[in-house]
Amino acid sequence: MANLTMVEAIREAMAQEMEREGRVIILGEDVGVNGGVFRATEGLQDRFGENRVFDTPLAESGIIGTAVGLAVNGMRPIAEIQFLGFIYETMDQVCAQAARVRFRSAGRFTVPLVIRSPFGGGVRTPELHSDSLEALFLHTPGLKVVMPSNPYDAKGLLISAIRDENPVLFIEPMKLYRAFREEVPEEPYTIPLGKAKVVKEGQDATVVTYGPTVPLVTKIAQEYQAKGIDIEVIDLRTIQPLDFDTIIESVEKTGRLMIVHEAVKTGGVGGEIAAIISERALFSLCAPILRITGYDTPYPVPSIEDDWLPNAQRIQEGLEKMMSY
């Protein structure tokens, strides 16, 4: 086993898939010579050559448009969008093209494309660099959306995404890129897309989260364990498709549900989960469903982002309220 950070695990996944499959290529702004803004592709151009790892103009719609054409014609591109807030320029290519080709062609053509993009708060970035926009793509049939929370999952999920015949948006929390190291198998392995992970089992309440908030929620759950409150923590890992079966099973056991995510509350992933639980597990609940999220505003300036993001105080207050029922 190697002891890797998340960004190292992501780089290893791409390198191993490029070794395994000659049709895997990488394109994006500064991914070649500079190795990407976070050095996720560092050294890959030297290793695989300029024909397989190449820099593009600063034109996100051109990057994804090119990648869609390559994928339809048999390649397996990994396209990097430098920050998730820049993905607005690609909405037509992602939602009206990549996600619809398989449906439009009745399965004759597929788009085995991975779009990688960093996002998330806690790193004091300029405007449009930290925005959590995953819910925009939850409403796009034909597109899978993945968000890892640790190095082990990052490698296994990314390899699964690269091998998938459908387009996958692979969103990477910047805050976790080098936050900690974890043992990661040196050989390639896959983690199924669409399957959540029970990070901590519990009996008293369920907290569903994903991406950058997983380590914080897990830490709080462990602290509550010492107080005699047993919280189950679920890491979604994939938010499209959502693993409703795992969530429902947990809620039927605990009777309480909290959802934590960085993105704004209105129209977010948490609302979709709450709706499904209301439809399929309402009578298992003994307390209202709570959502601890970002606020319904643009992502704030760095000086106040710690108060805008779901933090320990807000999560703990939510747990106390939920456990009071």
C-alpha positions in Angstrom: 0.0 0.0 0.0 1.1 3.5 -0.7 0.3 6.5 1.6 -1.2 9.1 -0.7 -3.0 12.4 -0.6 -6.1 12.8 -2.6 -4.4 14.6 -5.5 -1.7 11.9 -5.6 -4.4 9.2 -5.8 -6.2 11.0 -8.6 -2.9 11.3 -10.5 -2.1 7.6 -10.0 -5.6 6.6 -11.2 -5.2 8.6 -14.4 -1.7 7.2 -15.0 -2.7 3.6 -14.5 -5.7 3.9 -16.8 -3.5 5.6 -19.5 -1.1 2.6 -19.2 -4.0 0.1 -19.5 -5.9 1.8 -22.3 -4.2 3.7 -25.1 -7.4 5.6 -25.9 -7.4 7.5 -22.6 -6.1 11.1 -23.1 -6.1 14.2 -21.0 -6.8 17.8 -22.1 -7.4 21.1 -20.5 -5.8 24.4 -19.5 -2.3 24.0 -18.2 -2.6 20.2 -17.7 0.5 19.4 -19.8 3.6 21.5 -19.2 2.6 22.8 -15.8 0.8 19.7 -14.6 -2.5 21.5 -13.8 -3.2 24.3 -11.4 -3.1 21.8 -8.5 -0.5 19.6 -10.1 -2.9 16.7 -10.5 -1.5 15.9 -13.9 2.1 16.6 -13.0 4.6 14.5 -15.0 2.0 12.8 -17.2 2.9 14.7 -20.3 6.5 13.7 -19.9 5.5 10.1 -19.4 2.8 9.7 -22.1 3.7 12.5 -24.6 2.1 15.6 -26.0 -0.4 13.6 -28.1 -2.0 12.1 -25.0 -1.7 15.0 -22.5 -2.1 18.4 -24.1 -2.8 22.0 -23.2 -5.8 23.7 -24.7 -6.8 27.4 -25.2 -8.6 29.1 -22.4 -12.0 28.2 -23.7 -14.1 25.8 -21.6 -16.7 25.3 -24.2 -14.0 24.3 -26.7 -12.4 21.9 -24.2 -15.7 20.0 -23.6 -16.9 20.3 -27.2 -13.6 18.8 -28.4 -13.8 16.1 -25.7 -17.4 15.1 -26.7 -16.3 14.7 -30.3 -13.3 12.6 -29.3 -15.4 10.4 -27.1 -18.1 9.7 -29.7 -15.4 8.7 -32.1 -13.8 6.1 -29.8 -11.4 7.9 -27.5 -11.8 8.1 -23.7 -10.9 11.7 -22.8 -10.4 13.2 -19.4 -11.1 16.9 -19.7 -10.2 19.2 -16.9 -12.1 22.4 -16.1 -9.8 24.4 -13.9 -12.4 25.4 -11.4 -16.1 24.2 -11.2 -17.3 27.8 -11.3 -16.0 28.0 -14.9 -18.3 25.2 -16.0 -21.2 27.5 -16.9 -19.4 28.0 -20.3 -19.8 24.3 -21.0 -23.5 23.8 -20.1 -24.6 23.2 -23.7 -21.8 20.8 -24.4 -22.4 18.9 -21.2 -26.1 18.9 -20.8 -27.4 19.1 -24.4 -24.7 17.1 -26.1 -22.7 14.7 -23.9 -25.6 13.6 -21.7 -28.0 13.1 -24.6 -26.0 11.4 -27.3 -26.7 7.9 -26.0 -30.4 8.6 -25.8 -30.6 10.5 -29.0 -28.8 7.7 -31.0 -30.8 4.9 -29.3 -27.6 3.5 -27.9 -25.6 3.6 -31.1 -23.1 6.1 -29.8 -21.8 6.6 -26.2 -19.7 9.4 -24.7 -17.1 7.8 -22.3 -16.0 11.2 -21.1 -14.7 12.2 -17.7 -14.8 15.9 -16.7 -12.6 16.6 -13.7 -13.0 19.9 -11.8 -11.9 21.2 -8.4 -14.3 23.1 -6.2 -15.2 23.9 -2.6 -14.6 26.3 0.3 -12.1 26.7 3.1 -9.2 27.7 0.9 -9.8 31.5 0.4 -10.2 31.6 -3.4 -11.4 34.4 -5.6 -15.0 34.6 -6.9 -16.3 31.6 -8.9 -13.5 29.3 -7.7 -15.2 27.7 -4.7 -18.9 27.4 -5.8 -20.6 24.0 -5.2 -22.6 23.6 -8.4 -23.3 19.8 -8.3 -27.1 20.3 -8.1 -27.2 21.9 -11.5 -26.3 18.5 -13.0 -28.5 16.4 -10.8 -31.3 17.5 -13.2 -29.4 16.2 -16.2 -30.4 12.6 -17.2 -27.5 10.7 -18.8 -24.8 12.3 -16.8 -23.2 10.8 -13.7 -21.8 13.1 -10.9 -19.2 11.8 -8.5 -17.5 13.5 -5.5 -14.9 11.7 -3.4 -14.0 12.6 0.2 -10.7 10.7 0.7 -7.7 9.4 -1.3 -8.9 5.7 -1.4 -12.3 6.6 -2.8 -10.8 9.1 -5.2 -8.7 6.5 -7.0 -11.3 3.8 -7.1 -14.1 6.1 -8.2 -12.0 7.9 -10.9 -11.0 4.5 -12.4 -14.6 3.5 -12.5 -15.5 6.9 -14.1 -12.8 6.5 -16.8 -14.1 3.0 -17.6 -17.8 4.0 -17.7 -19.5 4.3 -21.1 -21.4 7.4 -19.9 -20.2 11.0 -19.3 -19.1 11.5 -15.7 -18.6 14.8 -13.9 -15.9 14.1 -11.3 -15.8 16.9 -8.8 -12.8 17.2 -6.5 -12.8 19.1 -3.1 -9.8 21.5 -3.1 -9.7 21.6 0.6 -9.1 17.8 0.7 -6.5 17.6 -2.0 -3.6 17.6 0.5 -5.5 17.6 3.8 -4.4 14.1 4.9 -2.8 10.9 3.6 -4.4 7.5 3.5 -3.3 4.0 2.5 -4.2 3.3 -1.1 -3.6 0.1 -3.0 -0.8 0.4 -5.6 -2.7 -1.8 -8.1 -5.8 -0.4 -10.0 -9.2 -1.0 -8.4 -12.7 0.2 -8.9 -15.5 1.5 -6.6 -19.0 1.2 -8.1 -20.6 4.5 -9.1 -24.0 5.0 -7.5 -23.1 3.2 -4.2 -22.9 5.2 -1.0 -20.6 4.3 1.9 -21.5 3.9 5.5 -18.6 5.7 7.1 -19.8 5.1 10.7 -22.6 2.9 11.8 -25.1 4.2 14.4 -28.6 3.7 15.9 -29.8 7.1 17.0 -29.6 9.4 13.9 -28.5 9.4 10.3 -26.3 12.1 8.8 -26.0 12.0 5.0 -23.1 14.1 3.5 -20.5 14.0 0.7 -17.3 15.5 -0.5 -15.6 18.2 1.7 -17.9 17.9 4.7 -17.4 14.2 5.3 -14.3 14.5 7.5 -16.0 17.2 9.7 -19.3 15.2 10.1 -17.4 12.0 10.9 -15.3 13.8 13.6 -18.5 15.3 15.2 -20.2 11.9 15.1 -17.2 10.3 16.9 -17.4 13.1 19.5 -21.1 12.4 20.1 -20.3 8.7 20.5 -18.5 9.6 23.7 -21.7 11.3 24.9 -23.7 8.2 24.3 -25.3 9.4 21.1 -24.8 6.9 18.2 -24.8 8.7 14.8 -24.7 6.9 11.5 -22.7 8.8 8.8 -23.3 8.1 5.1 -20.9 9.4 2.4 -22.9 9.5 -0.8 -19.7 9.4 -3.0 -22.0 9.6 -6.1 -24.8 12.2 -6.2 -26.1 11.1 -9.6 -27.3 8.4 -9.4 -28.1 8.7 -5.7 -28.1 5.5 -3.6 -31.5 5.9 -2.0 -31.6 2.3 -0.8 -28.7 2.8 1.6 -30.2 6.1 2.9 -33.7 4.6 3.4 -32.3 1.6 5.2 -30.5 3.8 7.6 -33.4 6.1 8.2 -35.7 3.2 8.9 -33.2 2.1 11.6 -32.5 5.5 13.2 -35.7 7.5 12.7 -33.8 10.8 12.2 -32.1 12.4 9.2 -29.8 15.3 8.7 -28.2 16.2 5.3 -25.0 18.3 5.2 -23.5 19.9 2.1 -21.6 23.0 1.1 -23.9 24.0 -1.7 -26.8 26.4 -1.2 -30.0 24.9 0.3 -32.6 25.8 -2.3 -32.8 23.2 -5.0 -29.8 21.3 -3.6 -29.1 17.6 -3.2 -30.4 17.7 0.3 -33.9 18.7 -0.9 -34.0 15.7 -3.3 -33.0 13.3 -0.5 -35.6 14.8 1.9 -38.3 14.4 -0.8 -37.5 10.7 -1.4 -37.5 10.0 2.4 -40.9 11.7 2.7 -42.2 9.5 -0.1 -40.7 6.2 0.9 -39.8 6.3 4.6 -42.0 9.0 6.2 -43.5 6.8 8.9 -40.0 5.8 10.1 -39.2 9.4 11.1 -39.6 10.6 14.7 -38.2 14.1 14.0 -38.3 16.6 11.1 -35.6 16.2 8.4 -32.9 18.9 8.8 -30.5 20.4 6.2 -27.3 22.1 7.2 -26.0 23.8 4.1 -24.5 26.9 2.6 -26.8 29.9 2.6 -28.9 31.0 -0.4 -26.4 33.7 -1.5 -23.5 33.8 -3.9 -20.4 32.3 -2.4 -19.0 35.0 0.0 -15.7 36.8 0.2 -12.9 34.9 2.0 -13.2 36.8 5.3 -16.7 35.4 6.1 -16.7 32.0 4.3 -16.1 30.1 7.6 -19.5 31.4 8.8 -21.2 30.7 5.4 -20.0 27.1 5.2 -21.6 24.3 7.3 -19.3 24.4 10.4 -19.1 22.4 13.6 -21.3 24.7 15.5 -24.2 24.7 13.0 -24.0 20.9 12.7 -24.0 20.4 16.4 -26.9 22.7 16.9 -28.8 20.8 14.3 -28.0 17.5 16.0 -29.2 18.8 19.3 -32.4 20.0 17.8 -33.0 16.7 16.0 -32.2 14.6 19.1 -34.6 16.7 21.2 -37.7 15.1 19.5 
